[in-house]
Amino acid sequence: MSGRQGGKKKPLKAPKKDRKELDDDEVEARQKQKEDQKKLKEAQARAAQKGPMGASGIKKSGKK
């Protein structure tokens, strides 16, 4: 018994998946998903510019 054989053996590499051609429905679905993500990012950017929403609470005057 040699010391080289101890421990876990490396798993075999999985074969690469073949690239399948996309149907028209799949292409449309992916494009719609990309557009939705883009709209969401734009909305988040606009919301960040306006500041926190609903965080105003009760405003106190400077008088004591």
C-alpha positions, 0 to 999 in steps of 0.5 A, spaced: 500 500 500 502 506 497 500 513 500 498 515 494 492 511 494 489 514 500 483 519 500 477 520 495 478 519 488 476 525 483 470 524 480 470 523 472 468 529 468 461 530 466 460 530 458 459 536 455 452 537 453 450 538 446 447 545 444 440 544 442 437 549 437 432 553 440 424 554 438 421 560 436 417 560 442 423 559 447 427 565 443 421 569 444 420 567 452 428 569 453 427 575 449 421 577 454 425 575 460 431 580 458 426 585 457 423 584 464 429 584 467 431 591 464 425 594 466 426 592 473 433 595 473 430 601 470 425 602 475 430 600 481 434 605 479 429 611 478 427 609 485 434 609 488 434 616 485 428 619 489 430 616 496 427 612 501 419 611 500 415 612 506 421 613 511 419 620 513 415 619 519 413 624 524 417 630 522 419 634 528 420 642 528 427 645 531 423 648 537 423 646 544 
